[in-house]
């Protein structure tokens, strides 16, 4: 038989103390749990919303941080040029995206470069040169970066010869092989600039311009831009041309027909190419004809 002892005042105080301890322990556990939950929420927010947003936003922000770049560089990583040094207001702007080591770019350029030069020299177009460097992986000495940096410098200091320089970089007797690359020196790049009409001083300075970081960051930004994906492609490819911000779809056009088709896209007849008195009918804002 169990005898129950009546509760004393001391017992009641002891039970009250135990209850208070249990209460404090529970509150402490809840506070700890809340801190953990808040930490998780903050972590999720921080990692799902990076400082600069998406990958392309981050690449864009990093591009803007580069201070050593051409004075006529655009925020999108191009170099905007015109025949007289000041972009014209009433003519189309042609964006050219190319890698100096790209064989497909070379094939298109060999067909189209003379037309581009005539249009450019006559003041019928502005040109926004985007030399990218993703084919560095095919060279042993970062050729794409070095050639792109040189081109950016020439486009800044001698824009009149920039288009011709592109042509010389893609010359059949010069273009390094993408699939079987052999080391190509800065002096060789500079020599191609001289062949294009660039002065020896500017050509030599172009290969020590220090624009390598800028062209590399511009490339990272460029290849993430979904608006630059051409029809039939799953990602960014070169060569790429945009006219007033619209992609010129040339994939189904024979290279021999590129000059006439390009002129037509601007609203020009082939006979008016190079005629400074005739401006492209699409103007600075029109869509491709």
LOBAVO-180155 format. One line per field, with one value per residue (C-alpha): residue number from 1; residue in one letter; x, z, y. Coordinates in pm, 1 decimal. Layout:
BEGIN
num [NUM,...]
residu [a,...]
c1 [X,...]
c3 [Z,...]
c2 [Y,...]
***
This chain:
BEGIN
num [1,2,3,4,5,6,7,8,9,10,11,12,13,14,15,16,17,18,19,20,21,22,23,24,25,26,27,28,29,30,31,32,33,34,35,36,37,38,39,40,41,42,43,44,45,46,47,48,49,50,51,52,53,54,55,56,57,58,59,60,61,62,63,64,65,66,67,68,69,70,71,72,73,74,75,76,77,78,79,80,81,82,83,84,85,86,87,88,89,90,91,92,93,94,95,96,97,98,99,100,101,102,103,104,105,106,107,108,109,110,111,112,113,114,115,116,117,118,119,120,121,122,123,124,125,126,127,128,129,130,131,132,133,134,135,136,137,138,139,140,141,142,143,144,145,146,147,148,149,150,151,152,153,154,155,156,157,158,159,160,161,162,163,164,165,166,167,168,169,170,171,172,173,174,175,176,177,178,179,180,181,182,183,184,185,186,187,188,189,190,191,192,193,194,195,196,197,198,199,200,201,202,203,204,205,206,207,208,209,210,211,212,213,214,215,216,217,218,219,220,221,222,223,224,225,226,227,228,229,230,231,232,233,234,235,236,237,238,239,240,241,242,243,244,245,246,247,248,249,250,251,252,253,254,255,256,257,258,259,260,261,262,263,264,265,266,267,268,269,270,271,272,273,274,275,276,277,278,279,280,281,282,283,284,285,286,287,288,289]
residu [x,x,x,x,x,x,x,x,x,x,x,x,x,x,x,x,x,x,x,x,x,x,x,x,x,x,x,x,x,x,x,x,x,x,x,x,x,x,x,x,x,x,x,x,x,x,x,x,x,x,x,x,x,x,x,x,x,x,x,x,x,x,x,x,x,x,x,x,x,x,x,x,x,x,x,x,x,x,x,x,x,x,x,x,x,x,x,x,x,x,x,x,x,x,x,x,x,x,x,x,x,x,x,x,x,x,x,x,x,x,x,x,x,x,x,x,x,x,x,x,x,x,x,x,x,x,x,x,x,x,x,x,x,x,x,x,x,x,x,x,x,x,x,x,x,x,x,x,x,x,x,x,x,x,x,x,x,x,x,x,x,x,x,x,x,x,x,x,x,x,x,x,x,x,x,x,x,x,x,x,x,x,x,x,x,x,x,x,x,x,x,x,x,x,x,x,x,x,x,x,x,x,x,x,x,x,x,x,x,x,x,x,x,x,x,x,x,x,x,x,x,x,x,x,x,x,x,x,x,x,x,x,x,x,x,x,x,x,x,x,x,x,x,x,x,x,x,x,x,x,x,x,x,x,x,x,x,x,x,x,x,x,x,x,x,x,x,x,x,x,x,x,x,x,x,x,x,x,x,x,x,x,x,x,x,x,x,x,x]
c1 [0.0,135.0,95.1,65.2,234.9,57.4,241.7,438.1,524.3,879.1,749.1,527.0,818.2,1030.7,762.6,715.8,1091.3,1097.6,803.8,979.4,1295.1,1094.9,932.1,1267.4,1412.6,1118.3,1148.4,1521.8,1462.9,1201.9,1434.9,1716.2,1482.0,1365.4,1724.5,1802.4,1493.1,1576.0,1932.8,1807.7,1565.3,1837.4,2072.0,1812.0,1738.2,2105.1,2187.1,1877.7,1913.3,2280.8,2393.2,2375.1,2084.3,2129.0,2455.4,2430.1,2368.7,2675.6,2884.6,2759.3,2848.4,3200.1,3243.1,3154.8,3421.9,3705.0,3873.7,4137.7,3925.9,3885.1,3752.2,3478.3,3382.0,3012.1,2859.6,2781.1,3147.4,3175.9,3381.2,3161.0,3328.0,3247.1,3448.4,3484.6,3520.1,3173.1,2884.6,2626.6,2269.3,2072.6,2242.6,2221.2,2457.8,2607.2,2714.3,2984.3,3052.9,3364.7,3647.3,3986.4,4049.8,3707.8,3731.6,3360.0,3404.4,3690.7,3481.6,3202.6,3441.9,3627.6,3298.8,3158.1,3455.4,3492.5,3124.3,3154.0,3458.7,3278.2,2971.0,3186.3,3413.8,3112.2,2951.4,2655.1,2689.4,2826.6,3003.0,3004.4,3290.3,3260.0,3574.7,3521.6,3772.9,3603.2,3840.9,4134.6,4085.5,4207.4,4535.2,4834.9,4897.5,4556.7,4566.3,4201.6,4246.9,4564.6,4419.7,4087.5,4270.1,4476.7,4164.1,3995.3,4295.3,4301.4,3926.0,3990.2,4299.3,4261.1,3894.6,3928.8,4140.1,3957.7,3744.5,4048.3,4236.6,3962.4,4011.7,4385.1,4331.7,4124.7,4358.8,4408.7,4787.2,4778.1,4480.8,4612.7,4451.1,4187.2,4231.2,4611.2,4721.7,5082.4,5204.1,5145.7,5340.6,5230.2,5464.7,5274.4,4943.6,5089.3,5216.1,4863.3,4750.5,5022.8,4906.3,4560.0,4701.1,4755.4,5071.0,5362.4,5339.8,4968.7,5011.4,5289.0,5098.8,4789.5,4950.2,5051.6,4725.0,4625.6,4268.6,4283.8,4083.4,3816.9,3770.4,3764.3,3497.3,3304.2,3309.9,3172.1,2887.0,2824.9,2789.8,2527.3,2302.9,2004.4,1905.4,2220.4,2122.5,2073.2,1801.4,1891.1,2149.7,2124.5,2371.1,2592.6,2784.7,3003.4,2998.5,2698.8,2573.0,2300.0,2152.5,1993.8,1967.2,1808.4,1994.1,2079.0,1998.9,2251.5,2287.4,2094.7,2269.6,2559.5,2874.7,2883.5,2542.6,2621.7,2724.6,2407.0,2182.2,2345.0,2299.3,1935.2,1886.9,1992.8,1756.0,2028.4,2082.4,2419.6,2500.9,2456.9,2708.7,2984.8,2780.3,2791.8,2495.6,2263.6,2183.7,2026.5,1648.3,1614.3,1792.3,1914.7,1608.8,1445.4,1418.0,1596.3,1436.2]
c3 [0.0,-94.8,135.1,-33.1,159.4,158.1,-47.3,149.3,56.0,-28.7,-273.1,-446.8,-494.4,-636.9,-887.1,-989.0,-1044.0,-1260.2,-1464.7,-1519.7,-1633.1,-1879.3,-2009.1,-2054.6,-2226.8,-2467.4,-2541.5,-2601.2,-2839.5,-3030.1,-3058.5,-3189.5,-3441.1,-3555.7,-3600.7,-3810.9,-4027.2,-4078.3,-4170.1,-4426.2,-4573.7,-4601.0,-4759.7,-5018.3,-5104.9,-5137.4,-5354.7,-5573.1,-5630.8,-5692.9,-5660.9,-6033.4,-6110.4,-6384.5,-6534.1,-6821.4,-6573.8,-6376.4,-6695.0,-6799.3,-6460.7,-6477.5,-6828.6,-6704.3,-6433.9,-6689.1,-6717.5,-6978.8,-7294.6,-7619.4,-7583.8,-7836.0,-7665.5,-7622.2,-7300.3,-7485.1,-7560.2,-7914.3,-8072.1,-8265.7,-8571.0,-8875.8,-9167.2,-9028.6,-8665.7,-8558.4,-8595.4,-8841.8,-8723.8,-9031.5,-9148.6,-9030.5,-8768.3,-8850.7,-8557.1,-8655.1,-8418.8,-8509.9,-8361.5,-8526.2,-8542.9,-8683.4,-9029.4,-9100.4,-9024.4,-9272.2,-9551.1,-9503.6,-9466.6,-9786.3,-9972.2,-9787.8,-9678.7,-10004.2,-9985.2,-9619.2,-9692.7,-9970.8,-9755.8,-9462.6,-9657.9,-9825.1,-9489.1,-9570.3,-9249.9,-8898.6,-8779.5,-8427.5,-8410.8,-8156.0,-8171.2,-7940.6,-7800.7,-7731.9,-7971.3,-7739.5,-7651.9,-8000.2,-7967.4,-7740.4,-7688.9,-7653.3,-8016.3,-8026.8,-7731.3,-7874.5,-8222.4,-8086.9,-7858.4,-8152.6,-8364.5,-8085.2,-8064.8,-8440.4,-8439.1,-8177.3,-8324.7,-8698.0,-8764.0,-9137.0,-9170.1,-8919.8,-9178.1,-9398.5,-9096.0,-9039.0,-9399.7,-9346.0,-9030.0,-9243.4,-9543.2,-9682.0,-9665.0,-9300.6,-9101.6,-8842.9,-8845.6,-8580.5,-8595.7,-8628.7,-8466.7,-8473.7,-8254.8,-8409.3,-8273.9,-8192.2,-8465.4,-8721.3,-8607.5,-8631.1,-8981.7,-9095.7,-8962.9,-9165.4,-9476.0,-9414.2,-9424.3,-9052.2,-8965.7,-8821.2,-8492.5,-8443.0,-8552.7,-8300.3,-8023.7,-8098.8,-7985.1,-7651.1,-7597.9,-7280.1,-7399.8,-7347.1,-7025.7,-7186.7,-7493.7,-7277.2,-7047.6,-7347.2,-7483.4,-7159.5,-7173.8,-7546.4,-7545.6,-7268.7,-7461.5,-7582.5,-7833.5,-8029.2,-8098.3,-8471.0,-8623.1,-8608.2,-8332.9,-7970.6,-7856.1,-7968.4,-8291.9,-8526.2,-8770.8,-8670.8,-8820.5,-8683.2,-8873.4,-8650.0,-8378.8,-8604.5,-8686.2,-9054.7,-9129.5,-9398.3,-9332.7,-9644.1,-9871.5,-10092.2,-10016.4,-10373.8,-10322.7,-9988.5,-10119.4,-10320.6,-10052.8,-9782.7,-9980.2,-10040.8,-9667.2,-9614.8,-9880.2,-10138.9,-10487.7,-10557.2,-10789.9,-10505.0,-10275.9,-10216.1,-10342.6,-10062.7,-10215.4,-10164.0,-9809.1,-9716.4,-9709.8,-9374.3,-9203.5,-8846.1,-8699.5,-8974.5,-8985.4,-9243.9,-9589.1]
c2 [0.0,336.9,625.6,969.9,1244.7,1578.1,1843.6,2099.1,2458.5,2348.3,2086.4,2337.5,2575.8,2294.1,2196.8,2559.7,2592.5,2279.0,2406.6,2739.9,2561.4,2350.6,2669.0,2844.1,2537.0,2528.3,2898.6,2859.5,2570.5,2770.9,3069.7,2847.9,2688.3,3030.9,3148.7,2840.7,2894.5,3262.3,3172.7,2922.3,3175.9,3438.9,3184.5,3085.0,3447.7,3538.7,3237.4,3253.8,3628.5,3708.0,4068.7,4126.0,3894.8,3635.0,3511.8,3758.7,4042.3,3941.9,3921.8,4264.3,4412.0,4266.1,4407.2,4755.5,4727.0,4711.7,5049.7,4967.0,4967.0,5163.6,5516.9,5431.2,5105.1,5038.4,4909.7,4583.1,4513.8,4644.5,4921.5,5164.3,5315.5,5525.8,5657.1,6010.7,5906.5,6017.8,5770.3,5898.1,5946.7,5844.9,5526.1,5163.7,5027.8,4689.9,4475.4,4226.9,3935.9,3739.9,3538.1,3602.9,3227.4,3133.5,2967.7,3019.0,3388.8,3396.3,3243.1,3495.7,3787.0,3703.7,3731.8,4032.2,4244.6,4444.5,4542.3,4636.1,4850.2,5038.4,5099.5,5206.5,5439.9,5605.5,5672.1,5448.1,5243.9,5259.8,4945.3,4802.3,4551.4,4268.9,4056.9,3758.9,3513.8,3181.4,3001.9,3062.3,2697.3,2604.3,2794.3,2756.8,3128.6,3298.9,3402.9,3510.3,3744.8,3897.0,3948.7,4078.2,4321.2,4443.1,4490.3,4685.9,4918.5,4974.7,5039.2,5306.2,5474.2,5410.9,5324.6,5390.7,5076.4,4854.3,4672.1,4617.9,4483.6,4227.1,4121.0,4078.0,3873.4,3635.3,3632.6,3281.6,3313.0,3418.1,3281.6,3032.5,2690.3,2631.8,2254.3,2247.9,2570.3,2685.2,2968.7,3311.5,3607.6,3960.4,4080.5,3871.9,4020.7,4371.7,4298.7,4215.3,4553.1,4723.5,4536.0,4683.0,5036.5,5090.8,5284.8,5090.2,5280.6,5209.2,4847.3,4785.5,4962.7,4755.3,4430.8,4581.1,4768.2,4591.0,4541.7,4165.4,4165.7,4381.9,4159.3,3846.6,3988.4,4116.1,3760.8,3616.0,3865.8,3819.7,3442.0,3464.0,3703.8,3501.3,3770.6,3682.7,3321.4,3267.8,3052.0,2684.7,2736.2,2633.0,2897.5,3181.8,3120.8,3322.4,3483.9,3691.0,4015.2,4236.4,4528.2,4792.1,4529.4,4264.3,3942.8,3909.4,3546.6,3452.9,3080.1,2976.2,3226.4,3119.9,3316.0,3443.1,3604.3,3765.9,4111.3,4171.9,4020.8,4229.6,4550.2,4461.4,4404.9,4766.0,4893.5,4951.1,4821.9,4665.8,4955.8,5206.4,5039.8,5292.5,5587.9,5845.3,6030.1,5732.6,5628.8,5293.7,5324.6,5146.7,5433.7,5409.9,5240.5,5037.3,4659.8,4448.4,4467.0]
***
